[in-house]
Amino acid sequence: MAITVKIDLGYEFNVKAKAADVFKVLSDVPESVSHFPKVESLTDMGDGVYKWEMEKVGTAQVNIQTIYASKYVSNKAKGTVVWTPVKGVGNALVGGSWTITDNKTSTGLVLKIEGSVEVPLPALMKMVVAPVVESEFEKLVDKYVDNLVKTFGGEV
């Protein structure tokens, strides 16, 4: 038995770095992921596909390790980095996008992430576990955004 926890996050902010520099970091998947907390390993599976393995979270008795793969496509002309879930790898499906806008004196960023995580627990646990998983995922993404903002010279 497993429960499915849906993830749907959105962020919009401006940074001081030039759009080209921001795109360079965000379109380089290993470089971008190096800013994401609690990543145990990132494996290049070829053809723009990367497998993420997160550190286990929880207690010794009950813990969850999120594993998934996404295919990344960058488009410098559009200022986008888009990733789509790869089925059949791990226990989650995660997709999303970065949209990078050159505002001349700053760079606008929009981050969208959506997906689902399969948690191997009885359905009875969903009311307890779903908010914890959602909160943990949100904290990790918040920290990722904070780390990127520091790299990009702060928010405007």
N, CA, C and O atoms as a GROMACS GRO file, in nm:
protein
  624
    1MET      N    1   0.084  -0.119   0.000
    1MET     CA    2   0.000   0.000   0.000
    1MET      C    3   0.088   0.125   0.000
    1MET      O    4   0.195   0.129   0.060
    2ALA      N    5   0.039   0.224  -0.069
    2ALA     CA    6   0.113   0.350  -0.075
    2ALA      C    7   0.014   0.465  -0.086
    2ALA      O    8  -0.098   0.450  -0.135
    3ILE      N    9   0.058   0.580  -0.040
    3ILE     CA   10  -0.023   0.700  -0.056
    3ILE      C   11   0.052   0.794  -0.151
    3ILE      O   12   0.175   0.794  -0.156
    4THR      N   13  -0.023   0.872  -0.225
    4THR     CA   14   0.036   0.967  -0.318
    4THR      C   15   0.019   1.107  -0.263
    4THR      O   16  -0.091   1.149  -0.229
    5VAL      N   17   0.130   1.178  -0.255
    5VAL     CA   18   0.128   1.316  -0.207
    5VAL      C   19   0.158   1.408  -0.326
    5VAL      O   20   0.261   1.393  -0.392
    6LYS      N   21   0.069   1.500  -0.353
    6LYS     CA   22   0.086   1.595  -0.464
    6LYS      C   23   0.169   1.715  -0.417
    6LYS      O   24   0.158   1.761  -0.304
    7ILE      N   25   0.252   1.762  -0.509
    7ILE     CA   26   0.336   1.879  -0.483
    7ILE      C   27   0.304   1.983  -0.591
    7ILE      O   28   0.300   1.951  -0.709
    8ASP      N   29   0.282   2.107  -0.550
    8ASP     CA   30   0.255   2.215  -0.645
    8ASP      C   31   0.307   2.345  -0.583
    8ASP      O   32   0.246   2.401  -0.493
    9LEU      N   33   0.421   2.392  -0.634
    9LEU     CA   34   0.484   2.511  -0.577
    9LEU      C   35   0.513   2.614  -0.686
    9LEU      O   36   0.540   2.579  -0.801
   10GLY      N   37   0.508   2.741  -0.648
   10GLY     CA   38   0.540   2.847  -0.742
   10GLY      C   39   0.612   2.961  -0.670
   10GLY      O   40   0.576   2.998  -0.558
   11TYR      N   41   0.712   3.016  -0.735
   11TYR     CA   42   0.792   3.126  -0.679
   11TYR      C   43   0.814   3.229  -0.788
   11TYR      O   44   0.828   3.196  -0.906
   12GLU      N   45   0.818   3.355  -0.748
   12GLU     CA   46   0.847   3.463  -0.842
   12GLU      C   47   0.932   3.565  -0.768
   12GLU      O   48   0.892   3.615  -0.662
   13PHE      N   49   1.051   3.597  -0.823
   13PHE     CA   50   1.139   3.692  -0.757
   13PHE      C   51   1.237   3.751  -0.858
   13PHE      O   52   1.249   3.701  -0.970
   14ASN      N   53   1.307   3.856  -0.818
   14ASN     CA   54   1.407   3.923  -0.902
   14ASN      C   55   1.542   3.919  -0.832
   14ASN      O   56   1.551   3.933  -0.710
   15VAL      N   57   1.647   3.899  -0.913
   15VAL     CA   58   1.783   3.896  -0.859
   15VAL      C   59   1.869   3.998  -0.931
   15VAL      O   60   1.833   4.049  -1.037
   16LYS      N   61   1.985   4.028  -0.870
   16LYS     CA   62   2.073   4.132  -0.923
   16LYS      C   63   2.157   4.086  -1.041
   16LYS      O   64   2.201   4.170  -1.120
   17ALA      N   65   2.182   3.957  -1.054
   17ALA     CA   66   2.270   3.905  -1.160
   17ALA      C   67   2.211   3.926  -1.299
   17ALA      O   68   2.090   3.941  -1.315
   18LYS      N   69   2.299   3.927  -1.399
   18LYS     CA   70   2.256   3.940  -1.538
   18LYS      C   71   2.183   3.812  -1.582
   18LYS      O   72   2.214   3.702  -1.537
   19ALA      N   73   2.085   3.830  -1.670
   19ALA     CA   74   2.004   3.716  -1.717
   19ALA      C   75   2.091   3.605  -1.777
   19ALA      O   76   2.064   3.487  -1.755
   20ALA      N   77   2.193   3.642  -1.853
   20ALA     CA   78   2.280   3.541  -1.916
   20ALA      C   79   2.352   3.457  -1.811
   20ALA      O   80   2.367   3.336  -1.827
   21ASP      N   81   2.396   3.523  -1.701
   21ASP     CA   82   2.464   3.450  -1.593
   21ASP      C   83   2.367   3.358  -1.520
   21ASP      O   84   2.403   3.246  -1.482
   22VAL      N   85   2.245   3.405  -1.500
   22VAL     CA   86   2.142   3.325  -1.433
   22VAL      C   87   2.109   3.203  -1.519
   22VAL      O   88   2.101   3.091  -1.469
   23PHE      N   89   2.090   3.226  -1.648
   23PHE     CA   90   2.058   3.115  -1.739
   23PHE      C   91   2.170   3.011  -1.739
   23PHE      O   92   2.144   2.891  -1.740
   24LYS      N   93   2.294   3.059  -1.739
   24LYS     CA   94   2.409   2.968  -1.741
   24LYS      C   95   2.405   2.872  -1.621
   24LYS      O   96   2.430   2.753  -1.636
   25VAL      N   97   2.374   2.923  -1.503
   25VAL     CA   98   2.367   2.839  -1.383
   25VAL      C   99   2.246   2.746  -1.388
   25VAL      O  100   2.258   2.626  -1.364
   26LEU      N  101   2.129   2.801  -1.419
   26LEU     CA  102   2.006   2.721  -1.412
   26LEU      C  103   1.997   2.617  -1.523
   26LEU      O  104   1.932   2.514  -1.505
   27SER      N  105   2.060   2.642  -1.638
   27SER     CA  106   2.055   2.545  -1.748
   27SER      C  107   2.160   2.435  -1.734
   27SER      O  108   2.155   2.334  -1.804
   28ASP      N  109   2.256   2.456  -1.644
   28ASP     CA  110   2.357   2.354  -1.614
   28ASP      C  111   2.302   2.274  -1.495
   28ASP      O  112   2.316   2.314  -1.380
   29VAL      N  113   2.240   2.160  -1.525
   29VAL     CA  114   2.166   2.086  -1.422
   29VAL      C  115   2.252   2.054  -1.299
   29VAL      O  116   2.210   2.084  -1.187
   30PRO      N  117   2.371   1.995  -1.314
   30PRO     CA  118   2.451   1.968  -1.193
   30PRO      C  119   2.485   2.095  -1.114
   30PRO      O  120   2.485   2.092  -0.991
   31GLU      N  121   2.512   2.206  -1.184
   31GLU     CA  122   2.542   2.332  -1.114
   31GLU      C  123   2.418   2.382  -1.039
   31GLU      O  124   2.428   2.422  -0.923
   32SER      N  125   2.304   2.379  -1.106
   32SER     CA  126   2.179   2.423  -1.042
   32SER      C  127   2.146   2.336  -0.921
   32SER      O  128   2.111   2.386  -0.814
   33VAL      N  129   2.158   2.204  -0.939
   33VAL     CA  130   2.125   2.109  -0.831
   33VAL      C  131   2.221   2.122  -0.713
   33VAL      O  132   2.185   2.089  -0.600
   34SER      N  133   2.344   2.170  -0.738
   34SER     CA  134   2.440   2.186  -0.628
   34SER      C  135   2.390   2.286  -0.524
   34SER      O  136   2.441   2.290  -0.412
   35HIS      N  137   2.290   2.368  -0.561
   35HIS     CA  138   2.230   2.465  -0.468
   35HIS      C  139   2.113   2.404  -0.390
   35HIS      O  140   2.063   2.465  -0.296
   36PHE      N  141   2.070   2.284  -0.429
   36PHE     CA  142   1.953   2.220  -0.368
   36PHE      C  143   1.998   2.138  -0.248
   36PHE      O  144   2.089   2.057  -0.259
   37PRO      N  145   1.934   2.159  -0.131
   37PRO     CA  146   1.976   2.086  -0.010
   37PRO      C  147   1.934   1.940  -0.012
   37PRO      O  148   1.837   1.901  -0.078
   38LYS      N  149   2.008   1.860   0.063
   38LYS     CA  150   1.975   1.720   0.092
   38LYS      C  151   1.966   1.631  -0.032
   38LYS      O  152   1.888   1.535  -0.034
   39VAL      N  153   2.047   1.662  -0.135
   39VAL     CA  154   2.056   1.573  -0.251
   39VAL      C  155   2.169   1.474  -0.221
   39VAL      O  156   2.285   1.514  -0.208
   40GLU      N  157   2.135   1.347  -0.212
   40GLU     CA  158   2.236   1.244  -0.186
   40GLU      C  159   2.321   1.220  -0.311
   40GLU      O  160   2.444   1.212  -0.304
   41SER      N  161   2.252   1.209  -0.427
   41SER     CA  162   2.327   1.194  -0.552
   41SER      C  163   2.243   1.239  -0.670
   41SER      O  164   2.120   1.235  -0.668
   42LEU      N  165   2.314   1.284  -0.774
   42LEU     CA  166   2.252   1.323  -0.901
   42LEU      C  167   2.327   1.244  -1.008
   42LEU      O  168   2.449   1.254  -1.019
   43THR      N  169   2.252   1.165  -1.087
   43THR     CA  170   2.314   1.080  -1.188
   43THR      C  171   2.270   1.125  -1.327
   43THR      O  172   2.151   1.136  -1.355
   44ASP      N  173   2.368   1.151  -1.413
   44ASP     CA  174   2.340   1.186  -1.552
   44ASP      C  175   2.310   1.057  -1.627
   44ASP      O  176   2.398   0.973  -1.645
   45MET      N  177   2.185   1.042  -1.670
   45MET     CA  178   2.143   0.920  -1.740
   45MET      C  179   2.152   0.938  -1.892
   45MET      O  180   2.113   0.848  -1.967
   46GLY      N  181   2.202   1.054  -1.937
   46GLY     CA  182   2.216   1.080  -2.080
   46GLY      C  183   2.092   1.144  -2.140
   46GLY      O  184   1.982   1.132  -2.084
   47ASP      N  185   2.108   1.211  -2.252
   47ASP     CA  186   1.998   1.272  -2.327
   47ASP      C  187   1.919   1.373  -2.243
   47ASP      O  188   1.797   1.384  -2.258
   48GLY      N  189   1.987   1.446  -2.155
   48GLY     CA  190   1.921   1.548  -2.074
   48GLY      C  191   1.843   1.494  -1.955
   48GLY      O  192   1.772   1.570  -1.889
   49VAL      N  193   1.855   1.365  -1.928
   49VAL     CA  194   1.782   1.303  -1.816
   49VAL      C  195   1.876   1.290  -1.696
   49VAL      O  196   1.988   1.240  -1.707
   50TYR      N  197   1.826   1.337  -1.581
   50TYR     CA  198   1.901   1.326  -1.456
   50TYR      C  199   1.816   1.257  -1.351
   50TYR      O  200   1.698   1.285  -1.334
   51LYS      N  201   1.881   1.164  -1.280
   51LYS     CA  202   1.815   1.093  -1.170
   51LYS      C  203   1.858   1.157  -1.038
   51LYS      O  204   1.977   1.168  -1.007
   52TRP      N  205   1.758   1.200  -0.961
   52TRP     CA  206   1.780   1.260  -0.829
   52TRP      C  207   1.758   1.153  -0.723
   52TRP      O  208   1.661   1.077  -0.730
   53GLU      N  209   1.848   1.147  -0.625
   53GLU     CA  210   1.826   1.065  -0.506
   53GLU      C  211   1.846   1.157  -0.386
   53GLU      O  212   1.956   1.206  -0.359
   54MET      N  213   1.737   1.178  -0.314
   54MET     CA  214   1.740   1.267  -0.198
   54MET      C  215   1.785   1.190  -0.074
   54MET      O  216   1.773   1.067  -0.069
   55GLU      N  217   1.835   1.262   0.025
   55GLU     CA  218   1.866   1.200   0.154
   55GLU      C  219   1.736   1.151   0.217
   55GLU      O  220   1.629   1.207   0.193
   56LYS      N  221   1.747   1.046   0.298
   56LYS     CA  222   1.630   0.997   0.370
   56LYS      C  223   1.588   1.100   0.474
   56LYS      O  224   1.672   1.162   0.539
   57VAL      N  225   1.456   1.116   0.488
   57VAL     CA  226   1.404   1.204   0.593
   57VAL      C  227   1.310   1.122   0.680
   57VAL      O  228   1.249   1.026   0.633
   58GLY      N  229   1.299   1.160   0.805
   58GLY     CA  230   1.212   1.091   0.898
   58GLY      C  231   1.291   1.036   1.015
   58GLY      O  232   1.397   1.087   1.050
   59THR      N  233   1.237   0.929   1.074
   59THR     CA  234   1.303   0.866   1.188
   59THR      C  235   1.361   0.732   1.143
   59THR      O  236   1.344   0.692   1.028
   60ALA      N  237   1.430   0.664   1.234
   60ALA     CA  238   1.487   0.533   1.200
   60ALA      C  239   1.377   0.433   1.163
   60ALA      O  240   1.396   0.349   1.075
   61GLN      N  241   1.261   0.443   1.231
   61GLN     CA  242   1.151   0.350   1.206
   61GLN      C  243   1.072   0.386   1.079
   61GLN      O  244   1.036   0.298   1.001
   62VAL      N  245   1.046   0.513   1.060
   62VAL     CA  246   0.967   0.559   0.945
   62VAL      C  247   1.048   0.665   0.872
   62VAL      O  248   1.066   0.776   0.921
   63ASN      N  249   1.096   0.628   0.752
   63ASN     CA  250   1.168   0.729   0.674
   63ASN      C  251   1.131   0.716   0.528
   63ASN      O  252   1.085   0.612   0.481
   64ILE      N  253   1.153   0.824   0.458
   64ILE     CA  254   1.118   0.832   0.317
   64ILE      C  255   1.240   0.882   0.242
   64ILE      O  256   1.305   0.978   0.281
   65GLN      N  257   1.270   0.814   0.132
   65GLN     CA  258   1.373   0.863   0.042
   65GLN      C  259   1.306   0.886  -0.093
   65GLN      O  260   1.248   0.794  -0.151
   66THR      N  261   1.314   1.007  -0.142
   66THR     CA  262   1.254   1.041  -0.269
   66THR      C  263   1.357   1.020  -0.380
   66THR      O  264   1.468   1.073  -0.374
   67ILE      N  265   1.318   0.942  -0.480
   67ILE     CA  266   1.403   0.916  -0.596
   67ILE      C  267   1.318   0.938  -0.721
   67ILE      O  268   1.206   0.889  -0.731
   68TYR      N  269   1.374   1.014  -0.816
   68TYR     CA  270   1.301   1.037  -0.940
   68TYR      C  271   1.397   1.080  -1.050
   68TYR      O  272   1.513   1.113  -1.024
   69ALA      N  273   1.348   1.080  -1.173
   69ALA     CA  274   1.427   1.130  -1.285
   69ALA      C  275   1.343   1.229  -1.364
   69ALA      O  276   1.221   1.216  -1.375
   70SER      N  277   1.410   1.329  -1.418
   70SER     CA  278   1.345   1.429  -1.501
   70SER      C  279   1.432   1.456  -1.623
   70SER      O  280   1.555   1.448  -1.617
   71LYS      N  281   1.366   1.488  -1.733
   71LYS     CA  282   1.436   1.525  -1.856
   71LYS      C  283   1.436   1.677  -1.867
   71LYS      O  284   1.330   1.741  -1.860
   72TYR      N  285   1.554   1.735  -1.884
   72TYR     CA  286   1.571   1.880  -1.887
   72TYR      C  287   1.593   1.930  -2.029
   72TYR      O  288   1.670   1.872  -2.106
   73VAL      N  289   1.524   2.039  -2.062
   73VAL     CA  290   1.542   2.105  -2.191
   73VAL      C  291   1.556   2.255  -2.165
   73VAL      O  292   1.469   2.318  -2.105
   74SER      N  293   1.668   2.311  -2.211
   74SER     CA  294   1.694   2.454  -2.194
   74SER      C  295   1.677   2.524  -2.328
   74SER      O  296   1.714   2.472  -2.433
   75ASN      N  297   1.620   2.646  -2.322
   75ASN     CA  298   1.604   2.726  -2.442
   75ASN      C  299   1.648   2.868  -2.409
   75ASN      O  300   1.575   2.945  -2.347
   76LYS      N  301   1.770   2.902  -2.452
   76LYS     CA  302   1.828   3.032  -2.419
   76LYS      C  303   1.746   3.146  -2.479
   76LYS      O  304   1.725   3.248  -2.414
   77ALA      N  305   1.699   3.130  -2.603
   77ALA     CA  306   1.621   3.235  -2.670
   77ALA      C  307   1.493   3.266  -2.594
   77ALA      O  308   1.454   3.383  -2.584
   78LYS      N  309   1.428   3.165  -2.540
   78LYS     CA  310   1.304   3.185  -2.464
   78LYS      C  311   1.332   3.214  -2.317
   78LYS      O  312   1.244   3.259  -2.244
   79GLY      N  313   1.456   3.187  -2.272
   79GLY     CA  314   1.489   3.205  -2.130
   79GLY      C  315   1.420   3.104  -2.042
   79GLY      O  316   1.372   3.137  -1.933
   80THR      N  317   1.416   2.978  -2.090
   80THR     CA  318   1.347   2.876  -2.010
   80THR      C  319   1.434   2.754  -1.988
   80THR      O  320   1.520   2.718  -2.069
   81VAL      N  321   1.410   2.692  -1.875
   81VAL     CA  322   1.463   2.559  -1.845
   81VAL      C  323   1.341   2.481  -1.798
   81VAL      O  324   1.278   2.516  -1.698
   82VAL      N  325   1.308   2.375  -1.872
   82VAL     CA  326   1.188   2.297  -1.842
   82VAL      C  327   1.229   2.153  -1.816
   82VAL      O  328   1.313   2.097  -1.886
   83TRP      N  329   1.168   2.094  -1.712
   83TRP     CA  330   1.195   1.952  -1.687
   83TRP      C  331   1.063   1.877  -1.677
   83TRP      O  332   0.965   1.926  -1.620
   84THR      N  333   1.064   1.756  -1.733
   84THR     CA  334   0.944   1.672  -1.734
   84THR      C  335   0.976   1.541  -1.667
   84THR      O  336   1.089   1.491  -1.676
   85PRO      N  337   0.877   1.483  -1.598
   85PRO     CA  338   0.901   1.358  -1.526
   85PRO      C  339   0.933   1.243  -1.622
   85PRO      O  340   0.879   1.234  -1.732
   86VAL      N  341   1.020   1.155  -1.575
   86VAL     CA  342   1.050   1.031  -1.647
   86VAL      C  343   0.985   0.919  -1.566
   86VAL      O  344   1.019   0.896  -1.450
   87LYS      N  345   0.891   0.850  -1.630
   87LYS     CA  346   0.819   0.742  -1.561
   87LYS      C  347   0.909   0.621  -1.541
   87LYS      O  348   1.000   0.595  -1.620
   88GLY      N  349   0.882   0.546  -1.433
   88GLY     CA  350   0.952   0.421  -1.410
   88GLY      C  351   1.083   0.432  -1.335
   88GLY      O  352   1.155   0.333  -1.322
   89VAL      N  353   1.115   0.552  -1.284
   89VAL     CA  354   1.238   0.570  -1.207
   89VAL      C  355   1.200   0.621  -1.069
   89VAL      O  356   1.148   0.732  -1.055
   90GLY      N  357   1.225   0.541  -0.967
   90GLY     CA  358   1.202   0.584  -0.830
   90GLY      C  359   1.056   0.587  -0.788
   90GLY      O  360   0.972   0.514  -0.841
   91ASN      N  361   1.027   0.675  -0.690
   91ASN     CA  362   0.894   0.680  -0.628
   91ASN      C  363   0.826   0.816  -0.642
   91ASN      O  364   0.733   0.848  -0.569
   92ALA      N  365   0.874   0.895  -0.738
   92ALA     CA  366   0.815   1.029  -0.755
   92ALA      C  367   0.818   1.067  -0.903
   92ALA      O  368   0.897   1.015  -0.981
   93LEU      N  369   0.729   1.158  -0.938
   93LEU     CA  370   0.727   1.220  -1.071
   93LEU      C  371   0.733   1.371  -1.047
   93LEU      O  372   0.643   1.428  -0.985
   94VAL      N  373   0.838   1.435  -1.097
   94VAL     CA  374   0.856   1.578  -1.072
   94VAL      C  375   0.886   1.649  -1.203
   94VAL      O  376   0.973   1.610  -1.279
   95GLY      N  377   0.810   1.755  -1.226
   95GLY     CA  378   0.832   1.840  -1.343
   95GLY      C  379   0.828   1.985  -1.300
   95GLY      O  380   0.789   2.018  -1.188
   96GLY      N  381   0.869   2.072  -1.390
   96GLY     CA  382   0.865   2.214  -1.356
   96GLY      C  383   0.936   2.297  -1.459
   96GLY      O  384   0.972   2.250  -1.567
   97SER      N  385   0.956   2.423  -1.423
   97SER     CA  386   1.023   2.514  -1.516
   97SER      C  387   1.079   2.636  -1.445
   97SER      O  388   1.029   2.679  -1.341
   98TRP      N  389   1.183   2.689  -1.506
   98TRP     CA  390   1.235   2.821  -1.474
   98TRP      C  391   1.205   2.909  -1.594
   98TRP      O  392   1.225   2.868  -1.708
   99THR      N  393   1.156   3.029  -1.569
   99THR     CA  394   1.142   3.130  -1.674
   99THR      C  395   1.227   3.249  -1.630
   99THR      O  396   1.209   3.303  -1.521
  100ILE      N  397   1.320   3.288  -1.718
  100ILE     CA  398   1.418   3.391  -1.686
  100ILE      C  399   1.390   3.512  -1.775
  100ILE      O  400   1.386   3.501  -1.898
  101THR      N  401   1.370   3.628  -1.713
  101THR     CA  402   1.338   3.750  -1.787
  101THR      C  403   1.442   3.857  -1.759
  101THR      O  404   1.470   3.889  -1.643
  102ASP      N  405   1.500   3.912  -1.865
  102ASP     CA  406   1.598   4.019  -1.852
  102ASP      C  407   1.524   4.151  -1.834
  102ASP      O  408   1.460   4.200  -1.926
  103ASN      N  409   1.533   4.207  -1.713
  103ASN     CA  410   1.468   4.336  -1.684
  103ASN      C  411   1.568   4.451  -1.691
  103ASN      O  412   1.545   4.558  -1.633
  104LYS      N  413   1.678   4.431  -1.761
  104LYS     CA  414   1.787   4.528  -1.779
  104LYS      C  415   1.866   4.552  -1.651
  104LYS      O  416   1.986   4.524  -1.648
  105THR      N  417   1.803   4.602  -1.544
  105THR     CA  418   1.877   4.628  -1.420
  105THR      C  419   1.867   4.511  -1.322
  105THR      O  420   1.934   4.511  -1.219
  106SER      N  421   1.785   4.412  -1.355
  106SER     CA  422   1.772   4.292  -1.272
  106SER      C  423   1.723   4.178  -1.361
  106SER      O  424   1.695   4.196  -1.479
  107THR      N  425   1.713   4.061  -1.302
  107THR     CA  426   1.663   3.944  -1.375
  107THR      C  427   1.544   3.887  -1.301
  107THR      O  428   1.552   3.856  -1.182
  108GLY      N  429   1.433   3.873  -1.372
  108GLY     CA  430   1.312   3.816  -1.314
  108GLY      C  431   1.314   3.665  -1.328
  108GLY      O  432   1.350   3.611  -1.432
  109LEU      N  433   1.274   3.598  -1.221
  109LEU     CA  434   1.271   3.452  -1.221
  109LEU      C  435   1.134   3.402  -1.176
  109LEU      O  436   1.077   3.452  -1.080
  110VAL      N  437   1.084   3.303  -1.248
  110VAL     CA  438   0.962   3.234  -1.209
  110VAL      C  439   0.995   3.086  -1.205
  110VAL      O  440   1.041   3.029  -1.304
  111LEU      N  441   0.971   3.024  -1.090
  111LEU     CA  442   0.994   2.882  -1.071
  111LEU      C  443   0.861   2.814  -1.045
  111LEU      O  444   0.784   2.856  -0.959
  112LYS      N  445   0.834   2.709  -1.121
  112LYS     CA  446   0.714   2.628  -1.098
  112LYS      C  447   0.757   2.483  -1.084
  112LYS      O  448   0.837   2.433  -1.162
  113ILE      N  449   0.704   2.416  -0.983
  113ILE     CA  450   0.734   2.275  -0.961
  113ILE      C  451   0.603   2.204  -0.932
  113ILE      O  452   0.523   2.250  -0.850
  114GLU      N  453   0.582   2.092  -0.999
  114GLU     CA  454   0.466   2.011  -0.967
  114GLU      C  455   0.503   1.864  -0.980
  114GLU      O  456   0.589   1.827  -1.060
  115GLY      N  457   0.438   1.784  -0.901
  115GLY     CA  458   0.467   1.642  -0.908
  115GLY      C  459   0.391   1.565  -0.803
  115GLY      O  460   0.299   1.615  -0.738
  116SER      N  461   0.433   1.441  -0.789
  116SER     CA  462   0.373   1.354  -0.689
  116SER      C  463   0.480   1.260  -0.635
  116SER      O  464   0.572   1.219  -0.705
  117VAL      N  465   0.463   1.226  -0.508
  117VAL     CA  466   0.555   1.135  -0.441
  117VAL      C  467   0.472   1.018  -0.386
  117VAL      O  468   0.370   1.039  -0.320
  118GLU      N  469   0.518   0.897  -0.416
  118GLU     CA  470   0.454   0.777  -0.360
  118GLU      C  471   0.522   0.744  -0.228
  118GLU      O  472   0.644   0.724  -0.224
  119VAL      N  473   0.445   0.739  -0.122
  119VAL     CA  474   0.498   0.710   0.011
  119VAL      C  475   0.446   0.572   0.054
  119VAL      O  476   0.325   0.551   0.058
  120PRO      N  477   0.536   0.478   0.085
  120PRO     CA  478   0.495   0.341   0.117
  120PRO      C  479   0.435   0.327   0.257
  120PRO      O  480   0.494   0.265   0.345
  121LEU      N  481   0.318   0.385   0.275
  121LEU     CA  482   0.250   0.379   0.404
  121LEU      C  483   0.102   0.352   0.378
  121LEU      O  484   0.052   0.379   0.269
  122PRO      N  485   0.031   0.299   0.478
  122PRO     CA  486  -0.112   0.273   0.461
  122PRO      C  487  -0.190   0.402   0.438
  122PRO      O  488  -0.151   0.509   0.484
  123ALA      N  489  -0.301   0.389   0.368
  123ALA     CA  490  -0.386   0.505   0.336
  123ALA      C  491  -0.431   0.579   0.461
  123ALA      O  492  -0.452   0.700   0.456
  124LEU      N  493  -0.445   0.509   0.571
  124LEU     CA  494  -0.484   0.573   0.698
  124LEU      C  495  -0.389   0.685   0.738
  124LEU      O  496  -0.428   0.780   0.806
  125MET      N  497  -0.265   0.673   0.695
  125MET     CA  498  -0.161   0.768   0.735
  125MET      C  499  -0.162   0.896   0.651
  125MET      O  500  -0.091   0.991   0.683
  126LYS      N  501  -0.243   0.900   0.544
  126LYS     CA  502  -0.235   1.013   0.449
  126LYS      C  503  -0.258   1.147   0.518
  126LYS      O  504  -0.186   1.244   0.490
  127MET      N  505  -0.356   1.155   0.607
  127MET     CA  506  -0.385   1.284   0.672
  127MET      C  507  -0.266   1.333   0.755
  127MET      O  508  -0.247   1.454   0.770
  128VAL      N  509  -0.188   1.240   0.808
  128VAL     CA  510  -0.073   1.276   0.890
  128VAL      C  511   0.050   1.302   0.804
  128VAL      O  512   0.123   1.399   0.824
  129VAL      N  513   0.072   1.212   0.707
  129VAL     CA  514   0.196   1.214   0.630
  129VAL      C  515   0.198   1.319   0.520
  129VAL      O  516   0.300   1.385   0.498
  130ALA      N  517   0.086   1.337   0.450
  130ALA     CA  518   0.084   1.431   0.336
  130ALA      C  519   0.130   1.571   0.375
  130ALA      O  520   0.215   1.627   0.306
  131PRO      N  521   0.079   1.630   0.483
  131PRO     CA  522   0.126   1.765   0.520
  131PRO      C  523   0.276   1.768   0.554
  131PRO      O  524   0.343   1.867   0.527
  132VAL      N  525   0.327   1.659   0.612
  132VAL     CA  526   0.469   1.654   0.647
  132VAL      C  527   0.555   1.650   0.521
  132VAL      O  528   0.654   1.721   0.511
  133VAL      N  529   0.516   1.565   0.426
  133VAL     CA  530   0.591   1.554   0.301
  133VAL      C  531   0.585   1.686   0.224
  133VAL      O  532   0.688   1.733   0.175
  134GLU      N  533   0.466   1.745   0.215
  134GLU     CA  534   0.451   1.874   0.146
  134GLU      C  535   0.538   1.980   0.211
  134GLU      O  536   0.607   2.056   0.142
  135SER      N  537   0.535   1.986   0.343
  135SER     CA  538   0.612   2.086   0.417
  135SER      C  539   0.763   2.066   0.397
  135SER      O  540   0.836   2.162   0.376
  136GLU      N  541   0.807   1.942   0.403
  136GLU     CA  542   0.949   1.911   0.386
  136GLU      C  543   0.995   1.952   0.246
  136GLU      O  544   1.101   2.013   0.230
  137PHE      N  545   0.916   1.918   0.145
  137PHE     CA  546   0.950   1.952   0.007
  137PHE      C  547   0.957   2.104  -0.009
  137PHE      O  548   1.049   2.157  -0.072
  138GLU      N  549   0.859   2.174   0.049
  138GLU     CA  550   0.857   2.320   0.041
  138GLU      C  551   0.978   2.382   0.109
  138GLU      O  552   1.035   2.479   0.057
  139LYS      N  553   1.019   2.328   0.224
  139LYS     CA  554   1.138   2.379   0.294
  139LYS      C  555   1.263   2.363   0.209
  139LYS      O  556   1.348   2.452   0.204
  140LEU      N  557   1.274   2.246   0.141
  140LEU     CA  558   1.390   2.221   0.056
  140LEU      C  559   1.394   2.320  -0.061
  140LEU      O  560   1.499   2.375  -0.094
  141VAL      N  561   1.279   2.343  -0.124
  141VAL     CA  562   1.273   2.436  -0.237
  141VAL      C  563   1.300   2.579  -0.189
  141VAL      O  564   1.368   2.656  -0.257
  142ASP      N  565   1.247   2.616  -0.072
  142ASP     CA  566   1.275   2.749  -0.015
  142ASP      C  567   1.426   2.769   0.003
  142ASP      O  568   1.480   2.874  -0.031
  143LYS      N  569   1.494   2.667   0.055
  143LYS     CA  570   1.638   2.674   0.078
  143LYS      C  571   1.713   2.682  -0.055
  143LYS      O  572   1.812   2.755  -0.068
  144TYR      N  573   1.666   2.606  -0.154
  144TYR     CA  574   1.723   2.609  -0.289
  144TYR      C  575   1.715   2.751  -0.346
  144TYR      O  576   1.814   2.803  -0.397
  145VAL      N  577   1.597   2.812  -0.336
  145VAL     CA  578   1.578   2.948  -0.385
  145VAL      C  579   1.669   3.045  -0.310
  145VAL      O  580   1.733   3.131  -0.371
  146ASP      N  581   1.675   3.031  -0.177
  146ASP     CA  582   1.764   3.118  -0.096
  146ASP      C  583   1.909   3.104  -0.142
  146ASP      O  584   1.980   3.204  -0.156
  147ASN      N  585   1.954   2.980  -0.164
  147ASN     CA  586   2.092   2.956  -0.207
  147ASN      C  587   2.119   3.019  -0.344
  147ASN      O  588   2.225   3.077  -0.366
  148LEU      N  589   2.022   3.008  -0.435
  148LEU     CA  590   2.038   3.069  -0.566
  148LEU      C  591   2.041   3.221  -0.557
  148LEU      O  592   2.121   3.287  -0.624
  149VAL      N  593   1.953   3.278  -0.474
  149VAL     CA  594   1.950   3.424  -0.457
  149VAL      C  595   2.087   3.473  -0.411
  149VAL      O  596   2.136   3.575  -0.460
  150LYS      N  597   2.149   3.401  -0.317
  150LYS     CA  598   2.284   3.440  -0.270
  150LYS      C  599   2.384   3.434  -0.385
  150LYS      O  600   2.465   3.525  -0.402
  151THR      N  601   2.378   3.327  -0.463
  151THR     CA  602   2.468   3.310  -0.578
  151THR      C  603   2.450   3.423  -0.678
  151THR      O  604   2.547   3.470  -0.738
  152PHE      N  605   2.326   3.468  -0.695
  152PHE     CA  606   2.295   3.573  -0.792
  152PHE      C  607   2.302   3.714  -0.735
  152PHE      O  608   2.249   3.808  -0.794
  153GLY      N  609   2.368   3.729  -0.620
  153GLY     CA  610   2.394   3.862  -0.565
  153GLY      C  611   2.281   3.925  -0.488
  153GLY      O  612   2.284   4.044  -0.460
  154GLY      N  613   2.181   3.848  -0.452
  154GLY     CA  614   2.070   3.898  -0.370
  154GLY      C  615   1.948   3.934  -0.452
  154GLY      O  616   1.953   3.943  -0.575
  155GLU      N  617   1.838   3.955  -0.379
  155GLU     CA  618   1.712   3.993  -0.444
  155GLU      C  619   1.708   4.144  -0.467
  155GLU      O  620   1.774   4.222  -0.399
  156VAL      N  621   1.630   4.182  -0.564
  156VAL     CA  622   1.610   4.324  -0.595
  156VAL      C  623   1.479   4.366  -0.533
  156VAL      O  624   1.440   4.482  -0.545
   0.00000   0.00000   0.00000
